[in-house]
Amino acid sequence: MFVVFVTFVSSQTFWYLEDRVYCSIEKNNVTIFLKNESWLSKCKVYMDAVYQLSLKKYNEILAIRSYIDQGDDVYYRKWVLEDKKSELLQLVNYRTQIKTAIDEFEMAIFNNYYEALQKYMETYYLDLETQYYILINQDYNLRPINYSVKVEQLEQQMWNVSHVLSAKNLDDIMDVMSSYLYLKQQLRWR
């Protein structure tokens, strides 16, 4: 039981979409929505509620075990302990269902997003690479004043695009998106 709880607590990670999508939970089915409706709550709210309830159940289990160790009404408390363990395992199951639904939803979005971006990013990378080699092979006397800044921006943007092209999930893309968008705008004005 301790291992289940420690695993549950230590796996409190934040996915890119956890705080951006909405969940509906009905009869052990989790449905994910991008658009908020009045009857939906953010998935993070559900995750936080399950986490808080799990902590409470775990503390109750510890208290019951303490009473059992003291020999206080052992038969009754063992029955209550089993009930609390079952409730904790159900909460862990809810969390797993929500996390799995979010992960599957995020992966579906990533696959569609990546598929749409891949061709454009490959072409854009080749354009950047061409600009980069033209710039670094330019005669020293013909180089612009901001030569080193331009070279660094092109190198950074090529790294950003390469990072997007090798992304395995939406988080990998979002990690470089702000830098990518900023440099895209900067390099456009050059």
Backbone hydrogen bonds, N-H to C=O, Kabsch-Sander energy under -0.5 kcal/mol:
donor,donor_aa,acceptor,acceptor_aa,energy
5,F,1,M,-2.3
6,V,2,F,-3.0
7,T,3,V,-2.5
8,F,4,V,-2.2
9,V,5,F,-2.9
10,S,6,V,-2.9
11,S,7,T,-1.1
12,Q,9,V,-1.2
13,T,11,S,-1.9
15,W,13,T,-0.6
19,D,15,W,-0.5
20,R,17,L,-2.1
21,V,17,L,-1.6
22,Y,33,F,-3.1
23,C,41,S,-2.9
24,S,31,T,-2.0
26,E,24,S,-0.6
26,E,29,N,-2.3
29,N,26,E,-1.7
31,T,24,S,-2.7
31,T,29,N,-0.5
33,F,22,Y,-2.7
40,L,37,E,-2.0
41,S,23,C,-1.2
43,C,21,V,-2.2
44,K,18,E,-1.0
45,V,42,K,-0.9
46,Y,42,K,-1.3
47,M,43,C,-2.7
48,D,44,K,-2.9
49,A,45,V,-2.4
50,V,46,Y,-2.7
51,Y,47,M,-2.2
52,Q,48,D,-2.6
53,L,49,A,-2.5
54,S,50,V,-2.3
55,L,51,Y,-2.2
56,K,52,Q,-2.1
57,K,53,L,-2.6
58,Y,54,S,-2.7
59,N,55,L,-2.4
60,E,56,K,-2.2
61,I,57,K,-2.3
62,L,58,Y,-2.3
63,A,59,N,-2.2
64,I,60,E,-2.6
65,R,61,I,-2.5
66,S,62,L,-2.0
67,Y,63,A,-2.1
68,I,64,I,-2.4
69,D,65,R,-2.7
70,Q,66,S,-1.3
71,G,68,I,-1.5
72,D,67,Y,-2.4
73,D,71,G,-0.8
77,R,73,D,-2.4
78,K,74,V,-2.4
79,W,75,Y,-1.4
80,V,76,Y,-2.1
81,L,77,R,-2.9
82,E,78,K,-2.2
83,D,79,W,-1.7
84,K,80,V,-2.5
85,K,81,L,-2.5
86,S,82,E,-2.2
87,E,83,D,-2.1
88,L,84,K,-2.4
89,L,85,K,-2.5
90,Q,86,S,-2.0
91,L,87,E,-2.0
92,V,88,L,-2.4
93,N,89,L,-2.1
94,Y,90,Q,-2.3
95,R,91,L,-2.4
96,T,92,V,-2.4
97,Q,93,N,-2.4
98,I,94,Y,-2.5
99,K,95,R,-2.9
100,T,96,T,-2.7
101,A,97,Q,-2.4
102,I,98,I,-2.5
103,D,99,K,-2.8
104,E,100,T,-2.7
105,F,101,A,-2.3
106,E,102,I,-3.1
107,M,103,D,-2.5
108,A,104,E,-2.1
109,I,105,F,-2.3
110,F,106,E,-2.9
111,N,107,M,-2.8
112,N,108,A,-2.1
113,Y,109,I,-3.0
114,Y,110,F,-3.6
115,E,111,N,-2.1
116,A,112,N,-1.9
117,L,113,Y,-1.9
118,Q,114,Y,-2.7
119,K,115,E,-0.6
121,M,117,L,-3.1
122,E,118,Q,-2.4
123,T,119,K,-2.1
124,Y,120,Y,-2.7
125,Y,121,M,-2.5
126,L,122,E,-1.9
127,D,123,T,-2.1
128,L,124,Y,-2.5
129,E,125,Y,-2.8
130,T,126,L,-2.2
131,Q,127,D,-2.5
132,Y,128,L,-2.7
133,Y,129,E,-2.5
134,I,130,T,-2.3
135,L,131,Q,-2.3
136,I,132,Y,-2.7
137,N,133,Y,-1.5
138,Q,135,L,-1.0
142,L,139,D,-1.3
143,R,139,D,-0.6
143,R,140,Y,-0.9
147,Y,144,P,-1.3
150,K,146,N,-2.5
151,V,147,Y,-2.5
152,E,148,S,-2.3
153,Q,149,V,-2.5
154,L,150,K,-2.4
155,E,151,V,-2.6
156,Q,152,E,-2.7
157,Q,153,Q,-2.6
158,M,154,L,-2.5
159,W,155,E,-2.1
160,N,156,Q,-2.6
161,V,157,Q,-2.6
162,S,158,M,-2.4
163,H,159,W,-2.5
164,V,160,N,-2.2
165,L,161,V,-2.6
166,S,162,S,-1.5
167,A,164,V,-1.3
173,I,169,N,-1.1
174,M,170,L,-2.6
175,D,171,D,-2.0
176,V,172,D,-0.6
176,V,173,I,-1.0
177,M,173,I,-0.8
178,S,174,M,-0.5
180,Y,176,V,-2.9
181,L,177,M,-2.8
182,Y,178,S,-2.2
183,L,179,S,-2.6
184,K,180,Y,-2.4
185,Q,181,L,-1.9
186,Q,182,Y,-2.3
187,L,183,L,-3.1
188,R,184,K,-1.3
189,W,185,Q,-1.2
190,R,187,L,-0.7
